[in-house]
Amino acid sequence: MNKQQAKIAVLIGSSNDNGNTIALVNAVVQTINADVFNLKDYQISPFDYEHKNSDDDFIGLVKELLLYDQIIFASPVYWYSMSAQMKVFFDRISDLLQFKKELAQQLRGKSCAILSTGSSPLPERSFEELFSNSFDYLGMNYKGMLYCFCNPSFNLKEHREDITQIPI
Ligand SMILES: Cc1cc2nc3c(=O)[nH]c(=O)nc-3n(C[C@H](O)[C@H](O)[C@H](O)COP(=O)(O)O)c2cc1C
């Protein structure tokens, strides 16, 4: 399947609606056909051992994302890590493993990638590993990460070439 044929979803987790990560996503969706989902539009609460939040927006969002061939996770680097919004989303994948196994099963083999921005020239290796270890565990097919050094803000001219090499 090539870039044109694949159905691609981009999931954004950023605290800045006009920030660098959204600017990167906007630039990327000019070059690939993708639908964008923003975690700020969903009520997803942190993982609960008693699953009292099982009727929030998490399962519905996962069902939407599973309609796509590829999922691109877009997060800034906040304190060497993925954004808190994105971390909550990953924590909640434990719900799937515990009581929505048929949905977890559908993640297996699904292609995925990372878009990220940060103010360091390069991210710590641990940043990518936070994601890639989870992708491995879930059996997802990880394609790679496009990281953009933003100092102080995203500059399309600097990243135009990289964006054409987006790992999908
Ligand atoms: C709370 C916070 C923590 C940050 N921590 C890091 C960091 O550890 N490493 C880094 O390179 N940049 C860090 N930055 C800078 C952001 O990653 C960078 O400005 C990014 O492009 C912001 O994306 P956004 O506009 O989508 O929020 C941090 C910014 C914030 C607000």
The ligand as an SDF file (V2000), in Angstrom:
LIG
                    3D

 31 33  0  0  0  0  0  0  0  0999 V2000
    6.2010   21.8820   29.8410 C   0  0  0  0  0  0  0  0  0  0  0  0
    7.2550   21.9020   28.7790 C   0  0  0  0  0  0  0  0  0  0  0  0
    8.3240   21.0290   28.8560 C   0  0  0  0  0  0  0  0  0  0  0  0
    9.2880   21.0160   27.8440 C   0  0  0  0  0  0  0  0  0  0  0  0
   10.3000   20.1080   27.9190 N   0  0  0  0  0  0  0  0  0  0  0  0
   11.1620   19.9880   26.8740 C   0  0  0  0  0  0  0  0  0  0  0  0
   12.1570   18.9760   26.8580 C   0  0  0  0  0  0  0  0  0  0  0  0
   12.3130   18.2040   27.7850 O   0  0  0  0  0  0  0  0  0  0  0  0
   12.9650   18.8840   25.7750 N   0  0  0  0  0  0  0  0  0  0  0  0
   12.8330   19.7360   24.7000 C   0  0  0  0  0  0  0  0  0  0  0  0
   13.5710   19.6020   23.7160 O   0  0  0  0  0  0  0  0  0  0  0  0
   11.9030   20.7150   24.6860 N   0  0  0  0  0  0  0  0  0  0  0  0
   11.0540   20.8430   25.7350 C   0  0  0  0  0  0  0  0  0  0  0  0
   10.0890   21.8090   25.7190 N   0  0  0  0  0  0  0  0  0  0  0  0
    9.9390   22.6460   24.5180 C   0  0  0  0  0  0  0  0  0  0  0  0
    8.8760   22.0720   23.6030 C   0  0  0  0  0  0  0  0  0  0  0  0
    9.0920   20.7030   23.3400 O   0  0  0  0  0  0  0  0  0  0  0  0
    8.8410   22.7840   22.2540 C   0  0  0  0  0  0  0  0  0  0  0  0
    8.6890   24.1580   22.4170 O   0  0  0  0  0  0  0  0  0  0  0  0
    7.7140   22.2030   21.4180 C   0  0  0  0  0  0  0  0  0  0  0  0
    7.9160   22.5340   20.0770 O   0  0  0  0  0  0  0  0  0  0  0  0
    6.3700   22.6970   21.8990 C   0  0  0  0  0  0  0  0  0  0  0  0
    5.3450   22.1390   21.1230 O   0  0  0  0  0  0  0  0  0  0  0  0
    3.8600   22.6900   21.2650 P   0  0  0  0  0  0  0  0  0  0  0  0
    3.8770   24.0850   20.6910 O   0  0  0  0  0  0  0  0  0  0  0  0
    3.0270   21.7490   20.4640 O   0  0  0  0  0  0  0  0  0  0  0  0
    3.5430   22.6770   22.7250 O   0  0  0  0  0  0  0  0  0  0  0  0
    9.1570   21.8850   26.7340 C   0  0  0  0  0  0  0  0  0  0  0  0
    8.0860   22.7860   26.6810 C   0  0  0  0  0  0  0  0  0  0  0  0
    7.1530   22.8000   27.6820 C   0  0  0  0  0  0  0  0  0  0  0  0
    5.9860   23.7650   27.5930 C   0  0  0  0  0  0  0  0  0  0  0  0
  1  2  1  0
  2  3  1  0
  2 30  2  0
  3  4  2  0
  4  5  1  0
  4 28  1  0
  5  6  2  0
  6  7  1  0
  6 13  1  0
  7  8  2  0
  7  9  1  0
  9 10  1  0
 10 11  2  0
 10 12  1  0
 12 13  2  0
 13 14  1  0
 14 15  1  0
 14 28  1  0
 15 16  1  0
 16 17  1  0
 16 18  1  0
 18 19  1  0
 18 20  1  0
 20 21  1  0
 20 22  1  0
 22 23  1  0
 23 24  1  0
 24 25  2  0
 24 26  1  0
 24 27  1  0
 28 29  2  0
 29 30  1  0
 30 31  1  0
M  END
$$$$
